[in-house]
Amino acid sequence: MEELISRLRQQHQRDDAEEQAAGRMAGSAWACKQATSLQLQALECLRHEPVSDAKFMHAVVSSRATKCNEEKAASFSDVWGGHLSLSRPYTTAYLRAFIAGALSVWDEVKEEVLS
């Protein structure tokens, strides 16, 4: 039984690491290629929040960005393009890494964009 637990734990850690790497890369790509400054500012409120659902993440970002500029709420695909999809279940590790990847890009350019 100990062998089984050890093997499964190691597999879980590898899977988590792969999800984190993929999420971080997708978040960075989204920030660089598609995100608006309002969406990135809205995403900042999720930096330290538990996020386990892409729909929730979209709702927060879309509603906050919409309130800021009073435009019509964007659809899921309009906001995330091919970087997130409703047809794929995401792990918490992936979504947290997506946010971290996007915000690492935003942190680098935020001062210049907002000045």
Secondary structure as UniProt FT lines:
FT   HELIX           2..33
FT   HELIX           37..43
FT   HELIX           44..46
FT   TURN            47..48
FT   HELIX           54..69
FT   HELIX           76..80
FT   TURN            81..82
FT   TURN            86..87
FT   HELIX           92..114
//
